[in-house]
């Protein structure tokens, strides 16, 4: 999931800031976007933790925001 979130952030001017589950889910529906990432694995990961996928996306995105500059995902100026 973190790799997919990074891909989502890279195409957004704001990076990880304000990245919402809704926009991530929309990107998940685009087969050509981050095509190497298996969408079933993303869903299964949340299921393995016993949490809703949207909740899992929001949690992971929030955790990554704290280290966004180190990940190269700081908002563009």
mmCIF file of the N, C-alpha and C atoms, coordinates in Angstrom:
data_MODEL
# 
_entry.id   MODEL 
# 
loop_
_atom_site.group_PDB 
_atom_site.id 
_atom_site.type_symbol 
_atom_site.label_atom_id 
_atom_site.label_alt_id 
_atom_site.label_comp_id 
_atom_site.label_asym_id 
_atom_site.label_entity_id 
_atom_site.label_seq_id 
_atom_site.pdbx_PDB_ins_code 
_atom_site.Cartn_x 
_atom_site.Cartn_y 
_atom_site.Cartn_z 
_atom_site.occupancy 
_atom_site.B_iso_or_equiv 
_atom_site.pdbx_formal_charge 
_atom_site.auth_seq_id 
_atom_site.auth_comp_id 
_atom_site.auth_asym_id 
_atom_site.auth_atom_id 
_atom_site.pdbx_PDB_model_num 
ATOM 1   N N  . UNK A 1 1  ? 0.830   -1.197 0.000   1.00 0.00 ? 1  UNK A N  1 
ATOM 2   C CA . UNK A 1 1  ? 0.000   0.000  0.000   1.00 0.00 ? 1  UNK A CA 1 
ATOM 3   C C  . UNK A 1 1  ? 0.866   1.250  0.000   1.00 0.00 ? 1  UNK A C  1 
ATOM 4   N N  . UNK A 1 2  ? 1.965   1.226  0.722   1.00 0.00 ? 2  UNK A N  1 
ATOM 5   C CA . UNK A 1 2  ? 2.811   2.425  0.788   1.00 0.00 ? 2  UNK A CA 1 
ATOM 6   C C  . UNK A 1 2  ? 3.339   2.806  -0.589  1.00 0.00 ? 2  UNK A C  1 
ATOM 7   N N  . UNK A 1 3  ? 3.720   1.833  -1.385  1.00 0.00 ? 3  UNK A N  1 
ATOM 8   C CA . UNK A 1 3  ? 4.191   2.124  -2.734  1.00 0.00 ? 3  UNK A CA 1 
ATOM 9   C C  . UNK A 1 3  ? 3.106   2.747  -3.588  1.00 0.00 ? 3  UNK A C  1 
ATOM 10  N N  . UNK A 1 4  ? 1.889   2.257  -3.456  1.00 0.00 ? 4  UNK A N  1 
ATOM 11  C CA . UNK A 1 4  ? 0.773   2.819  -4.218  1.00 0.00 ? 4  UNK A CA 1 
ATOM 12  C C  . UNK A 1 4  ? 0.474   4.243  -3.746  1.00 0.00 ? 4  UNK A C  1 
ATOM 13  N N  . UNK A 1 5  ? 0.536   4.467  -2.445  1.00 0.00 ? 5  UNK A N  1 
ATOM 14  C CA . UNK A 1 5  ? 0.316   5.814  -1.918  1.00 0.00 ? 5  UNK A CA 1 
ATOM 15  C C  . UNK A 1 5  ? 1.399   6.769  -2.405  1.00 0.00 ? 5  UNK A C  1 
ATOM 16  N N  . UNK A 1 6  ? 2.629   6.285  -2.495  1.00 0.00 ? 6  UNK A N  1 
ATOM 17  C CA . UNK A 1 6  ? 3.709   7.119  -3.024  1.00 0.00 ? 6  UNK A CA 1 
ATOM 18  C C  . UNK A 1 6  ? 3.420   7.490  -4.474  1.00 0.00 ? 6  UNK A C  1 
ATOM 19  N N  . UNK A 1 7  ? 2.963   6.528  -5.259  1.00 0.00 ? 7  UNK A N  1 
ATOM 20  C CA . UNK A 1 7  ? 2.629   6.807  -6.661  1.00 0.00 ? 7  UNK A CA 1 
ATOM 21  C C  . UNK A 1 7  ? 1.515   7.848  -6.748  1.00 0.00 ? 7  UNK A C  1 
ATOM 22  N N  . UNK A 1 8  ? 0.516   7.723  -5.897  1.00 0.00 ? 8  UNK A N  1 
ATOM 23  C CA . UNK A 1 8  ? -0.578  8.706  -5.879  1.00 0.00 ? 8  UNK A CA 1 
ATOM 24  C C  . UNK A 1 8  ? -0.050  10.087 -5.516  1.00 0.00 ? 8  UNK A C  1 
ATOM 25  N N  . UNK A 1 9  ? 0.821   10.146 -4.531  1.00 0.00 ? 9  UNK A N  1 
ATOM 26  C CA . UNK A 1 9  ? 1.351   11.429 -4.075  1.00 0.00 ? 9  UNK A CA 1 
ATOM 27  C C  . UNK A 1 9  ? 2.238   12.086 -5.127  1.00 0.00 ? 9  UNK A C  1 
ATOM 28  N N  . UNK A 1 10 ? 2.950   11.286 -5.891  1.00 0.00 ? 10 UNK A N  1 
ATOM 29  C CA . UNK A 1 10 ? 3.862   11.838 -6.897  1.00 0.00 ? 10 UNK A CA 1 
ATOM 30  C C  . UNK A 1 10 ? 3.140   12.584 -8.014  1.00 0.00 ? 10 UNK A C  1 
ATOM 31  N N  . UNK A 1 11 ? 1.889   12.268 -8.254  1.00 0.00 ? 11 UNK A N  1 
ATOM 32  C CA . UNK A 1 11 ? 1.144   12.941 -9.324  1.00 0.00 ? 11 UNK A CA 1 
ATOM 33  C C  . UNK A 1 11 ? 0.273   14.082 -8.790  1.00 0.00 ? 11 UNK A C  1 
ATOM 34  N N  . UNK A 1 12 ? 0.424   14.391 -7.508  1.00 0.00 ? 12 UNK A N  1 
ATOM 35  C CA . UNK A 1 12 ? -0.355  15.474 -6.883  1.00 0.00 ? 12 UNK A CA 1 
ATOM 36  C C  . UNK A 1 12 ? 0.570   16.627 -6.512  1.00 0.00 ? 12 UNK A C  1 
ATOM 37  N N  . UNK A 1 13 ? 0.180   17.857 -6.817  1.00 0.00 ? 13 UNK A N  1 
ATOM 38  C CA . UNK A 1 13 ? 1.007   19.008 -6.436  1.00 0.00 ? 13 UNK A CA 1 
ATOM 39  C C  . UNK A 1 13 ? 1.238   19.092 -4.922  1.00 0.00 ? 13 UNK A C  1 
ATOM 40  N N  . UNK A 1 14 ? 0.272   18.647 -4.139  1.00 0.00 ? 14 UNK A N  1 
ATOM 41  C CA . UNK A 1 14 ? 0.379   18.715 -2.680  1.00 0.00 ? 14 UNK A CA 1 
ATOM 42  C C  . UNK A 1 14 ? 1.033   17.475 -2.074  1.00 0.00 ? 14 UNK A C  1 
ATOM 43  N N  . UNK A 1 15 ? 1.500   16.555 -2.895  1.00 0.00 ? 15 UNK A N  1 
ATOM 44  C CA . UNK A 1 15 ? 2.138   15.353 -2.369  1.00 0.00 ? 15 UNK A CA 1 
ATOM 45  C C  . UNK A 1 15 ? 1.168   14.550 -1.521  1.00 0.00 ? 15 UNK A C  1 
ATOM 46  N N  . UNK A 1 16 ? 1.617   14.182 -0.339  1.00 0.00 ? 16 UNK A N  1 
ATOM 47  C CA . UNK A 1 16 ? 0.777   13.394 0.569   1.00 0.00 ? 16 UNK A CA 1 
ATOM 48  C C  . UNK A 1 16 ? -0.237  14.243 1.328   1.00 0.00 ? 16 UNK A C  1 
ATOM 49  N N  . UNK A 1 17 ? -0.012  15.550 1.367   1.00 0.00 ? 17 UNK A N  1 
ATOM 50  C CA . UNK A 1 17 ? -0.909  16.426 2.118   1.00 0.00 ? 17 UNK A CA 1 
ATOM 51  C C  . UNK A 1 17 ? -2.324  16.320 1.560   1.00 0.00 ? 17 UNK A C  1 
ATOM 52  N N  . UNK A 1 18 ? -3.258  16.065 2.432   1.00 0.00 ? 18 UNK A N  1 
ATOM 53  C CA . UNK A 1 18 ? -4.678  15.972 2.073   1.00 0.00 ? 18 UNK A CA 1 
ATOM 54  C C  . UNK A 1 18 ? -5.005  14.819 1.126   1.00 0.00 ? 18 UNK A C  1 
ATOM 55  N N  . UNK A 1 19 ? -4.138  13.827 1.036   1.00 0.00 ? 19 UNK A N  1 
ATOM 56  C CA . UNK A 1 19 ? -4.446  12.651 0.212   1.00 0.00 ? 19 UNK A CA 1 
ATOM 57  C C  . UNK A 1 19 ? -5.563  11.871 0.898   1.00 0.00 ? 19 UNK A C  1 
ATOM 58  N N  . UNK A 1 20 ? -6.665  11.709 0.228   1.00 0.00 ? 20 UNK A N  1 
ATOM 59  C CA . UNK A 1 20 ? -7.848  11.060 0.796   1.00 0.00 ? 20 UNK A CA 1 
ATOM 60  C C  . UNK A 1 20 ? -8.039  9.670  0.210   1.00 0.00 ? 20 UNK A C  1 
ATOM 61  N N  . UNK A 1 21 ? -8.681  8.825  0.987   1.00 0.00 ? 21 UNK A N  1 
ATOM 62  C CA . UNK A 1 21 ? -8.959  7.461  0.548   1.00 0.00 ? 21 UNK A CA 1 
ATOM 63  C C  . UNK A 1 21 ? -9.770  7.458  -0.742  1.00 0.00 ? 21 UNK A C  1 
ATOM 64  N N  . UNK A 1 22 ? -10.674 8.403  -0.884  1.00 0.00 ? 22 UNK A N  1 
ATOM 65  C CA . UNK A 1 22 ? -11.518 8.458  -2.078  1.00 0.00 ? 22 UNK A CA 1 
ATOM 66  C C  . UNK A 1 22 ? -10.679 8.601  -3.349  1.00 0.00 ? 22 UNK A C  1 
ATOM 67  N N  . UNK A 1 23 ? -9.676  9.477  -3.315  1.00 0.00 ? 23 UNK A N  1 
ATOM 68  C CA . UNK A 1 23 ? -8.849  9.654  -4.511  1.00 0.00 ? 23 UNK A CA 1 
ATOM 69  C C  . UNK A 1 23 ? -7.938  8.455  -4.740  1.00 0.00 ? 23 UNK A C  1 
ATOM 70  N N  . UNK A 1 24 ? -7.489  7.816  -3.663  1.00 0.00 ? 24 UNK A N  1 
ATOM 71  C CA . UNK A 1 24 ? -6.673  6.605  -3.802  1.00 0.00 ? 24 UNK A CA 1 
ATOM 72  C C  . UNK A 1 24 ? -7.512  5.486  -4.409  1.00 0.00 ? 24 UNK A C  1 
ATOM 73  N N  . UNK A 1 25 ? -8.746  5.328  -3.923  1.00 0.00 ? 25 UNK A N  1 
ATOM 74  C CA . UNK A 1 25 ? -9.642  4.297  -4.469  1.00 0.00 ? 25 UNK A CA 1 
ATOM 75  C C  . UNK A 1 25 ? -9.924  4.548  -5.945  1.00 0.00 ? 25 UNK A C  1 
ATOM 76  N N  . UNK A 1 26 ? -10.035 5.815  -6.327  1.00 0.00 ? 26 UNK A N  1 
ATOM 77  C CA . UNK A 1 26 ? -10.264 6.160  -7.726  1.00 0.00 ? 26 UNK A CA 1 
ATOM 78  C C  . UNK A 1 26 ? -9.064  5.735  -8.575  1.00 0.00 ? 26 UNK A C  1 
ATOM 79  N N  . UNK A 1 27 ? -7.854  5.975  -8.071  1.00 0.00 ? 27 UNK A N  1 
ATOM 80  C CA . UNK A 1 27 ? -6.642  5.558  -8.783  1.00 0.00 ? 27 UNK A CA 1 
ATOM 81  C C  . UNK A 1 27 ? -6.551  4.034  -8.852  1.00 0.00 ? 27 UNK A C  1 
ATOM 82  N N  . UNK A 1 28 ? -7.058  3.349  -7.831  1.00 0.00 ? 28 UNK A N  1 
ATOM 83  C CA . UNK A 1 28 ? -7.036  1.880  -7.836  1.00 0.00 ? 28 UNK A CA 1 
ATOM 84  C C  . UNK A 1 28 ? -7.851  1.323  -8.995  1.00 0.00 ? 28 UNK A C  1 
ATOM 85  N N  . UNK A 1 29 ? -8.870  2.057  -9.427  1.00 0.00 ? 29 UNK A N  1 
ATOM 86  C CA . UNK A 1 29 ? -9.722  1.602  -10.525 1.00 0.00 ? 29 UNK A CA 1 
ATOM 87  C C  . UNK A 1 29 ? -9.059  1.785  -11.885 1.00 0.00 ? 29 UNK A C  1 
ATOM 88  N N  . UNK A 1 30 ? -8.031  2.612  -11.958 1.00 0.00 ? 30 UNK A N  1 
ATOM 89  C CA . UNK A 1 30 ? -7.312  2.856  -13.213 1.00 0.00 ? 30 UNK A CA 1 
ATOM 90  C C  . UNK A 1 30 ? -6.212  1.810  -13.359 1.00 0.00 ? 30 UNK A C  1 
ATOM 91  N N  . UNK A 1 31 ? -6.449  0.822  -14.202 1.00 0.00 ? 31 UNK A N  1 
ATOM 92  C CA . UNK A 1 31 ? -5.495  -0.273 -14.364 1.00 0.00 ? 31 UNK A CA 1 
ATOM 93  C C  . UNK A 1 31 ? -4.134  0.206  -14.859 1.00 0.00 ? 31 UNK A C  1 
ATOM 94  N N  . UNK A 1 32 ? -4.107  1.289  -15.612 1.00 0.00 ? 32 UNK A N  1 
ATOM 95  C CA . UNK A 1 32 ? -2.842  1.782  -16.161 1.00 0.00 ? 32 UNK A CA 1 
ATOM 96  C C  . UNK A 1 32 ? -2.004  2.543  -15.126 1.00 0.00 ? 32 UNK A C  1 
ATOM 97  N N  . UNK A 1 33 ? -2.621  2.982  -14.040 1.00 0.00 ? 33 UNK A N  1 
ATOM 98  C CA . UNK A 1 33 ? -1.897  3.719  -13.005 1.00 0.00 ? 33 UNK A CA 1 
ATOM 99  C C  . UNK A 1 33 ? -1.204  2.737  -12.067 1.00 0.00 ? 33 UNK A C  1 
ATOM 100 N N  . UNK A 1 34 ? 0.115   2.875  -11.918 1.00 0.00 ? 34 UNK A N  1 
ATOM 101 C CA . UNK A 1 34 ? 0.905   1.968  -11.068 1.00 0.00 ? 34 UNK A CA 1 
ATOM 102 C C  . UNK A 1 34 ? 0.514   0.521  -11.366 1.00 0.00 ? 34 UNK A C  1 
ATOM 103 N N  . UNK A 1 35 ? 0.584   0.188  -12.648 1.00 0.00 ? 35 UNK A N  1 
ATOM 104 C CA . UNK A 1 35 ? 0.085   -1.097 -13.143 1.00 0.00 ? 35 UNK A CA 1 
ATOM 105 C C  . UNK A 1 35 ? 0.751   -2.310 -12.497 1.00 0.00 ? 35 UNK A C  1 
ATOM 106 N N  . UNK A 1 36 ? 1.969   -2.159 -12.011 1.00 0.00 ? 36 UNK A N  1 
ATOM 107 C CA . UNK A 1 36 ? 2.680   -3.293 -11.420 1.00 0.00 ? 36 UNK A CA 1 
ATOM 108 C C  . UNK A 1 36 ? 2.153   -3.661 -10.035 1.00 0.00 ? 36 UNK A C  1 
ATOM 109 N N  . UNK A 1 37 ? 1.349   -2.798 -9.445  1.00 0.00 ? 37 UNK A N  1 
ATOM 110 C CA . UNK A 1 37 ? 0.831   -3.056 -8.100  1.00 0.00 ? 37 UNK A CA 1 
ATOM 111 C C  . UNK A 1 37 ? -0.500  -3.791 -8.197  1.00 0.00 ? 37 UNK A C  1 
ATOM 112 N N  . UNK A 1 38 ? -0.542  -4.952 -7.565  1.00 0.00 ? 38 UNK A N  1 
ATOM 113 C CA . UNK A 1 38 ? -1.730  -5.798 -7.569  1.00 0.00 ? 38 UNK A CA 1 
ATOM 114 C C  . UNK A 1 38 ? -2.777  -5.217 -6.612  1.00 0.00 ? 38 UNK A C  1 
ATOM 115 N N  . UNK A 1 39 ? -3.895  -4.811 -7.161  1.00 0.00 ? 39 UNK A N  1 
ATOM 116 C CA . UNK A 1 39 ? -4.952  -4.195 -6.351  1.00 0.00 ? 39 UNK A CA 1 
ATOM 117 C C  . UNK A 1 39 ? -5.537  -5.172 -5.342  1.00 0.00 ? 39 UNK A C  1 
ATOM 118 N N  . UNK A 1 40 ? -5.595  -6.439 -5.697  1.00 0.00 ? 40 UNK A N  1 
ATOM 119 C CA . UNK A 1 40 ? -6.114  -7.442 -4.761  1.00 0.00 ? 40 UNK A CA 1 
ATOM 120 C C  . UNK A 1 40 ? -5.244  -7.516 -3.507  1.00 0.00 ? 40 UNK A C  1 
ATOM 121 N N  . UNK A 1 41 ? -3.936  -7.323 -3.669  1.00 0.00 ? 41 UNK A N  1 
ATOM 122 C CA . UNK A 1 41 ? -3.038  -7.329 -2.514  1.00 0.00 ? 41 UNK A CA 1 
ATOM 123 C C  . UNK A 1 41 ? -3.336  -6.163 -1.579  1.00 0.00 ? 41 UNK A C  1 
ATOM 124 N N  . UNK A 1 42 ? -3.701  -5.016 -2.149  1.00 0.00 ? 42 UNK A N  1 
ATOM 125 C CA . UNK A 1 42 ? -4.035  -3.853 -1.323  1.00 0.00 ? 42 UNK A CA 1 
ATOM 126 C C  . UNK A 1 42 ? -5.276  -4.135 -0.484  1.00 0.00 ? 42 UNK A C  1 
ATOM 127 N N  . UNK A 1 43 ? -6.273  -4.711 -1.114  1.00 0.00 ? 43 UNK A N  1 
ATOM 128 C CA . UNK A 1 43 ? -7.522  -5.038 -0.420  1.00 0.00 ? 43 UNK A CA 1 
ATOM 129 C C  . UNK A 1 43 ? -7.270  -6.115 0.632   1.00 0.00 ? 43 UNK A C  1 
ATOM 130 N N  . UNK A 1 44 ? -6.513  -7.134 0.260   1.00 0.00 ? 44 UNK A N  1 
ATOM 131 C CA . UNK A 1 44 ? -6.231  -8.238 1.170   1.00 0.00 ? 44 UNK A CA 1 
ATOM 132 C C  . UNK A 1 44 ? -5.440  -7.766 2.394   1.00 0.00 ? 44 UNK A C  1 
ATOM 133 N N  . UNK A 1 45 ? -4.558  -6.790 2.204   1.00 0.00 ? 45 UNK A N  1 
ATOM 134 C CA . UNK A 1 45 ? -3.786  -6.255 3.329   1.00 0.00 ? 45 UNK A CA 1 
ATOM 135 C C  . UNK A 1 45 ? -4.688  -5.665 4.399   1.00 0.00 ? 45 UNK A C  1 
ATOM 136 N N  . UNK A 1 46 ? -5.668  -4.889 3.980   1.00 0.00 ? 46 UNK A N  1 
ATOM 137 C CA . UNK A 1 46 ? -6.613  -4.315 4.947   1.00 0.00 ? 46 UNK A CA 1 
ATOM 138 C C  . UNK A 1 46 ? -7.433  -5.418 5.607   1.00 0.00 ? 46 UNK A C  1 
ATOM 139 N N  . UNK A 1 47 ? -7.850  -6.394 4.815   1.00 0.00 ? 47 UNK A N  1 
ATOM 140 C CA . UNK A 1 47 ? -8.625  -7.510 5.370   1.00 0.00 ? 47 UNK A CA 1 
ATOM 141 C C  . UNK A 1 47 ? -7.814  -8.271 6.405   1.00 0.00 ? 47 UNK A C  1 
ATOM 142 N N  . UNK A 1 48 ? -6.519  -8.475 6.140   1.00 0.00 ? 48 UNK A N  1 
ATOM 143 C CA . UNK A 1 48 ? -5.656  -9.192 7.079   1.00 0.00 ? 48 UNK A CA 1 
ATOM 144 C C  . UNK A 1 48 ? -5.569  -8.473 8.424   1.00 0.00 ? 48 UNK A C  1 
ATOM 145 N N  . UNK A 1 49 ? -5.630  -7.140 8.388   1.00 0.00 ? 49 UNK A N  1 
ATOM 146 C CA . UNK A 1 49 ? -5.614  -6.358 9.625   1.00 0.00 ? 49 UNK A CA 1 
ATOM 147 C C  . UNK A 1 49 ? -6.997  -6.243 10.247  1.00 0.00 ? 49 UNK A C  1 
ATOM 148 N N  . UNK A 1 50 ? -8.015  -6.664 9.512   1.00 0.00 ? 50 UNK A N  1 
ATOM 149 C CA . UNK A 1 50 ? -9.379  -6.594 10.020  1.00 0.00 ? 50 UNK A CA 1 
ATOM 150 C C  . UNK A 1 50 ? -9.933  -5.181 10.051  1.00 0.00 ? 50 UNK A C  1 
ATOM 151 N N  . UNK A 1 51 ? -9.469  -4.338 9.122   1.00 0.00 ? 51 UNK A N  1 
ATOM 152 C CA . UNK A 1 51 ? -9.950  -2.957 9.065   1.00 0.00 ? 51 UNK A CA 1 
ATOM 153 C C  . UNK A 1 51 ? -10.522 -2.662 7.686   1.00 0.00 ? 51 UNK A C  1 
ATOM 154 N N  . UNK A 1 52 ? -11.337 -1.629 7.632   1.00 0.00 ? 52 UNK A N  1 
ATOM 155 C CA . UNK A 1 52 ? -11.897 -1.157 6.380   1.00 0.00 ? 52 UNK A CA 1 
ATOM 156 C C  . UNK A 1 52 ? -10.765 -0.611 5.506   1.00 0.00 ? 52 UNK A C  1 
ATOM 157 N N  . UNK A 1 53 ? -10.834 -0.830 4.198   1.00 0.00 ? 53 UNK A N  1 
ATOM 158 C CA . UNK A 1 53 ? -9.785  -0.374 3.291   1.00 0.00 ? 53 UNK A CA 1 
ATOM 159 C C  . UNK A 1 53 ? -9.610  1.138  3.355   1.00 0.00 ? 53 UNK A C  1 
ATOM 160 N N  . UNK A 1 54 ? -10.692 1.889  3.385   1.00 0.00 ? 54 UNK A N  1 
ATOM 161 C CA . UNK A 1 54 ? -10.583 3.351  3.467   1.00 0.00 ? 54 UNK A CA 1 
ATOM 162 C C  . UNK A 1 54 ? -9.855  3.779  4.737   1.00 0.00 ? 54 UNK A C  1 
ATOM 163 N N  . UNK A 1 55 ? -10.181 3.132  5.835   1.00 0.00 ? 55 UNK A N  1 
ATOM 164 C CA . UNK A 1 55 ? -9.526  3.438  7.109   1.00 0.00 ? 55 UNK A CA 1 
ATOM 165 C C  . UNK A 1 55 ? -8.035  3.124  7.033   1.00 0.00 ? 55 UNK A C  1 
ATOM 166 N N  . UNK A 1 56 ? -7.701  2.005  6.415   1.00 0.00 ? 56 UNK A N  1 
ATOM 167 C CA . UNK A 1 56 ? -6.301  1.589  6.273   1.00 0.00 ? 56 UNK A CA 1 
ATOM 168 C C  . UNK A 1 56 ? -5.530  2.582  5.403   1.00 0.00 ? 56 UNK A C  1 
ATOM 169 N N  . UNK A 1 57 ? -6.138  3.014  4.313   1.00 0.00 ? 57 UNK A N  1 
ATOM 170 C CA . UNK A 1 57 ? -5.507  3.996  3.425   1.00 0.00 ? 57 UNK A CA 1 
ATOM 171 C C  . UNK A 1 57 ? -5.248  5.292  4.183   1.00 0.00 ? 57 UNK A C  1 
ATOM 172 N N  . UNK A 1 58 ? -6.254  5.789  4.890   1.00 0.00 ? 58 UNK A N  1 
ATOM 173 C CA . UNK A 1 58 ? -6.114  7.045  5.638   1.00 0.00 ? 58 UNK A CA 1 
ATOM 174 C C  . UNK A 1 58 ? -5.028  6.927  6.714   1.00 0.00 ? 58 UNK A C  1 
ATOM 175 N N  . UNK A 1 59 ? -4.988  5.796  7.399   1.00 0.00 ? 59 UNK A N  1 
ATOM 176 C CA . UNK A 1 59 ? -3.995  5.582  8.456   1.00 0.00 ? 59 UNK A CA 1 
ATOM 177 C C  . UNK A 1 59 ? -2.588  5.580  7.877   1.00 0.00 ? 59 UNK A C  1 
ATOM 178 N N  . UNK A 1 60 ? -2.389  4.839  6.799   1.00 0.00 ? 60 UNK A N  1 
ATOM 179 C CA . UNK A 1 60 ? -1.058  4.749  6.184   1.00 0.00 ? 60 UNK A CA 1 
ATOM 180 C C  . UNK A 1 60 ? -0.623  6.088  5.603   1.00 0.00 ? 60 UNK A C  1 
ATOM 181 N N  . UNK A 1 61 ? -1.534  6.786  4.957   1.00 0.00 ? 61 UNK A N  1 
ATOM 182 C CA . UNK A 1 61 ? -1.208  8.094  4.384   1.00 0.00 ? 61 UNK A CA 1 
ATOM 183 C C  . UNK A 1 61 ? -0.820  9.076  5.491   1.00 0.00 ? 61 UNK A C  1 
ATOM 184 N N  . UNK A 1 62 ? -1.554  9.058  6.591   1.00 0.00 ? 62 UNK A N  1 
ATOM 185 C CA . UNK A 1 62 ? -1.244  9.949  7.716   1.00 0.00 ? 62 UNK A CA 1 
ATOM 186 C C  . UNK A 1 62 ? 0.125   9.622  8.304   1.00 0.00 ? 62 UNK A C  1 
ATOM 187 N N  . UNK A 1 63 ? 0.444   8.349  8.412   1.00 0.00 ? 63 UNK A N  1 
ATOM 188 C CA . UNK A 1 63 ? 1.744   7.943  8.943   1.00 0.00 ? 63 UNK A CA 1 
ATOM 189 C C  . UNK A 1 63 ? 2.875   8.390  8.022   1.00 0.00 ? 63 UNK A C  1 
ATOM 190 N N  . UNK A 1 64 ? 2.653   8.309  6.728   1.00 0.00 ? 64 UNK A N  1 
ATOM 191 C CA . UNK A 1 64 ? 3.678   8.697  5.758   1.00 0.00 ? 64 UNK A CA 1 
ATOM 192 C C  . UNK A 1 64 ? 3.860   10.210 5.690   1.00 0.00 ? 64 UNK A C  1 
ATOM 193 N N  . UNK A 1 65 ? 2.836   10.976 6.043   1.00 0.00 ? 65 UNK A N  1 
ATOM 194 C CA . UNK A 1 65 ? 2.931   12.440 5.986   1.00 0.00 ? 65 UNK A CA 1 
ATOM 195 C C  . UNK A 1 65 ? 4.041   12.968 6.891   1.00 0.00 ? 65 UNK A C  1 
ATOM 196 N N  . UNK A 1 66 ? 4.260   12.300 8.003   1.00 0.00 ? 66 UNK A N  1 
ATOM 197 C CA . UNK A 1 66 ? 5.293   12.736 8.939   1.00 0.00 ? 66 UNK A CA 1 
ATOM 198 C C  . UNK A 1 66 ? 6.704   12.627 8.393   1.00 0.00 ? 66 UNK A C  1 
ATOM 199 N N  . UNK A 1 67 ? 6.895   11.778 7.405   1.00 0.00 ? 67 UNK A N  1 
ATOM 200 C CA . UNK A 1 67 ? 8.226   11.610 6.813   1.00 0.00 ? 67 UNK A CA 1 
ATOM 201 C C  . UNK A 1 67 ? 8.209   11.925 5.318   1.00 0.00 ? 67 UNK A C  1 
ATOM 202 N N  . UNK A 1 68 ? 7.233   12.707 4.897   1.00 0.00 ? 68 UNK A N  1 
ATOM 203 C CA . UNK A 1 68 ? 7.092   13.040 3.473   1.00 0.00 ? 68 UNK A CA 1 
ATOM 204 C C  . UNK A 1 68 ? 8.362   13.627 2.860   1.00 0.00 ? 68 UNK A C  1 
ATOM 205 N N  . UNK A 1 69 ? 9.057   14.551 3.532   1.00 0.00 ? 69 UNK A N  1 
ATOM 206 C CA . UNK A 1 69 ? 10.277  15.091 2.922   1.00 0.00 ? 69 UNK A CA 1 
ATOM 207 C C  . UNK A 1 69 ? 11.344  14.015 2.680   1.00 0.00 ? 69 UNK A C  1 
ATOM 208 N N  . UNK A 1 70 ? 11.487  13.095 3.628   1.00 0.00 ? 70 UNK A N  1 
ATOM 209 C CA . UNK A 1 70 ? 12.467  12.016 3.473   1.00 0.00 ? 70 UNK A CA 1 
ATOM 210 C C  . UNK A 1 70 ? 12.084  11.077 2.330   1.00 0.00 ? 70 UNK A C  1 
ATOM 211 N N  . UNK A 1 71 ? 10.792  10.966 2.068   1.00 0.00 ? 71 UNK A N  1 
ATOM 212 C CA . UNK A 1 71 ? 10.309  10.112 0.981   1.00 0.00 ? 71 UNK A CA 1 
ATOM 213 C C  . UNK A 1 71 ? 10.333  10.833 -0.367  1.00 0.00 ? 71 UNK A C  1 
ATOM 214 N N  . UNK A 1 72 ? 10.666  12.107 -0.347  1.00 0.00 ? 72 UNK A N  1 
ATOM 215 C CA . UNK A 1 72 ? 10.645  12.900 -1.574  1.00 0.00 ? 72 UNK A CA 1 
ATOM 216 C C  . UNK A 1 72 ? 9.240   13.287 -1.985  1.00 0.00 ? 72 UNK A C  1 
ATOM 217 N N  . UNK A 1 73 ? 8.335   13.363 -1.015  1.00 0.00 ? 73 UNK A N  1 
ATOM 218 C CA . UNK A 1 73 ? 6.928   13.635 -1.300  1.00 0.00 ? 73 UNK A CA 1 
ATOM 219 C C  . UNK A 1 73 ? 6.430   14.927 -0.665  1.00 0.00 ? 73 UNK A C  1 
ATOM 220 N N  . UNK A 1 74 ? 7.342   15.847 -0.414  1.00 0.00 ? 74 UNK A N  1 
ATOM 221 C CA . UNK A 1 74 ? 6.923   17.138 0.131   1.00 0.00 ? 74 UNK A CA 1 
ATOM 222 C C  . UNK A 1 74 ? 6.162   17.897 -0.945  1.00 0.00 ? 74 UNK A C  1 
ATOM 223 N N  . UNK A 1 75 ? 5.195   18.714 -0.544  1.00 0.00 ? 75 UNK A N  1 
ATOM 224 C CA . UNK A 1 75 ? 4.427   19.479 -1.541  1.00 0.00 ? 75 UNK A CA 1 
ATOM 225 C C  . UNK A 1 75 ? 5.340   20.363 -2.380  1.00 0.00 ? 75 UNK A C  1 
ATOM 226 N N  . UNK A 1 76 ? 5.004   20.507 -3.656  1.00 0.00 ? 76 UNK A N  1 
ATOM 227 C CA . UNK A 1 76 ? 5.780   21.415 -4.500  1.00 0.00 ? 76 UNK A CA 1 
ATOM 228 C C  . UNK A 1 76 ? 5.409   22.847 -4.172  1.00 0.00 ? 76 UNK A C  1 
ATOM 229 N N  . UNK A 1 77 ? 6.368   23.706 -4.268  1.00 0.00 ? 77 UNK A N  1 
ATOM 230 C CA . UNK A 1 77 ? 6.147   25.117 -3.915  1.00 0.00 ? 77 UNK A CA 1 
ATOM 231 C C  . UNK A 1 77 ? 5.495   25.876 -5.034  1.00 0.00 ? 77 UNK A C  1 
# 
